[in-house]
């Protein structure tokens, strides 16, 4: 459904945004705030992209989602009143954080893991893999455990093989104390709804169920997945590695003593009971557990599901008999960019597509940040460059 812009507002030259996820909404808001006339096209019937929250009794996100409060998007959202109510990690549940290590479920991780996490990313080299660098500083066992722990911020089957600087930045933030993570109450869909409402109030024309197959004239921000951007722009060079992750969602009848988190340190994997911090995500008497198990590019989905079920057996006794609802999915290339050794975010596909008036935004392009922060940062940059293009100013991102 399409919405006309507010009469009398933003009636100047136009910018088109293709994609209504976090990157597209950020780009649309940034451009509209500068006075541009903005039209946003979204192929799905609802906005939000991978930040959508399922409708129905279980408010499920498409994989684990959290806002890191020290990220650049935090202030951007706060300044516009878009953060909304947020849930903190439940401190009273801290004792229910479990680590799968050495084949058993444990209450504490290896002693050196959090000491390693305190090192700054600047101390880690770009051109060496994380496992090699971390092994020299903490020993092989702790290095492997740390690589597997940080998979929650990578969604990748072999974090140790990635750039040390890239992984260390994510390890430091994922293991920060007090935790950086905050959770939009009611699911991430509430955040994208607030952003969409703000865009509407700024005069953005929103066209849902509107698939764009041919680029319109004027500056265009392509804020889709990299695969979709490659097809739309007919540019086979738009490629960058991402993760492949099995997702499992369960609604379980409540049982006292269930853990808040099970972190797999023997292999990449993570289970989280999201109703611990936000009970509104499931009906009373039920709890929502979500897991992500990264698997290799050729591994069958069944391998990830078997590992998830093994973690559930250890951490959630009787979970099979308590399951009232279950969903499984495979997230392939939808988990954000990962940087191999010798590369940084600057080596990813450029936002400015070479003076053509086309600009990329999303979580796999050349912008800094962790997880969704890349989408926000690239959306702001793409919109700023599109505004310059609209004004006839030569552009170029760095």
Buried (B, 14 or more C-beta within 10 A) or exposed (E): EEBEBBEEBBEEEBBBBBBBBBBBBBBBBBBBBBBBBBBBBBBBEBBBBBBBBBEEEBBBBBBBBBBBBEBBBBEBBEEBEBBEEBBEBBEEBEEBBBBBBEEEBEEEBBEBBBEBBEBEBEEBBBEBBBBBBBBEBBBEBBBBBBBBBBBBBBBBBBBBBBBBBBBBBBBBBBBBEEBBBBBBBBBBBBBBBBBBEBBBEBBBBBBBEBEBEEBEEBBBBBBBBBBBBBBBBEBEEBBBBBBBBBBBBBBBEBEEEBBBBBBBBBBBBBBBBBBBBBBEBBBEEBBBBBBBBBBEEEBEBEBBBEBBBBBBEBBBEEBEEBBBBEEBBBBBBBBBBBBBBEBBBEBBBBBBBEEEBBBBBBBBBBBBBBBBBBBBBBBBBBBBBBBBBBEEEEBEBE
